[in-house]
Amino acid sequence: MKLLIDMNLSPRLLDLLTDAGHQAAYWGTIGQPDAEDSEILNWAAQNGYVILTNDLDFGAILAATRHQSPSVIQIRRRDLIPTAIIPSILRICRRIKYRSIDRCR
């Protein structure tokens, strides 16, 4: 899975996701740190990435515009330390992968 890590999460997630076999990118190395959410959404959609964020705005924008992509994984926890959230992220990625496989059958 291709994951775009939003600026509100630690760039240390990049190595953890890569080590788990995912293609990951950190927005701070791709675009401007103060980019509008719409710019990040457009980049993710054009490049086939799922956005990984702590920001509620992405889901709201997708709902308001009725766009089908990109997908967004929202992490809503007080503790955003990468080692604390990576198990949940990987679990979500596995669920998404298996659902995608089931749809293709």
N, C-alpha and C positions, 0 to 999 in steps of 0.2 A: 504494500500500500504506500502511496505517496502522500506524505504529511507535511503541511506547511505550518510551522510553529509561529504563532503570533508573538508580537513583541511583549505581551504581558505575561509570557511564560519564559522560563529560563532557557538560554541557549544550550545548557548542559543536557537538555532532553535530546538534542541532536545525536549525540554519541549513543545514548541509551536506546533510542529508536533504531539507529543504524545497526547497532550490535544485535538487535532483535530481528534484523532482516528487512527492515522497512527503508524505503527511500525517504529521507527527510531533508527539509530545508528550513532555515531560520529567516524570517522576514527581514531582520536587521542586516543580513548579508546580501539580500536581493534588492530591496527597495528602501525608500526613505523611512526612517523611524516614525515620522509624523504623518505618514501617508493616510489618506482617507480610507475608511473601511471599504468603500466601493472599489478603490484601486486594488486593494488586497484581494477582494472577492473576484474581480475580473482576472487578475493574474492567476489565481488558483484555478478558476474555471478553464482558462485558456491552456493551462499547463497540466491539467488532470490531477490536481492536488486536493486533498481534504484539509480543511483548515482546523487546526488544533488551537483552542483559545480559552481564555477565562472571561471573555467579553460577550455580553448578551446581545450586542448590536447586530452581529452577523446573522443570527437566526431571525431576528426581527426584520432585517433588510430582505432576506430571502423570502420570508412570509409576505411582506408588503409588496414585493415585486413579482412574486409567484414564480421565481426562477427555480429550476430543478437542480442547478448545480452552482457552485460546488457544494459538497456536503460539508457539514460543520460538526465537530466534536467539541462540546462545551464542557470544560472542567470547572465545576462549582464546588470548591473546597476552600477552607481557610488555609490549610497547609498545602502550599504549592511547591514544596521541595521536590525536585525531580524524582528522587528515590521513593518518595511517598506516593506520587501519583502514577508512576510508570506501570505498576501492576494493573491499575484500572484502565489505563490507556490501551495496554496490550490486550486485555480482555475484550474491550470494545472492538478493537481491530479484528480480533479473531471472529467475533460475532458478525461483523460486517462482511468479512471474507466468506464465511460459510453461507450467509444469506445470499450473497452474490452468486455463489456456486449453485445453490438451489434454484435460483431464478433462471440460470442458464440451462438447466436440464429439461 
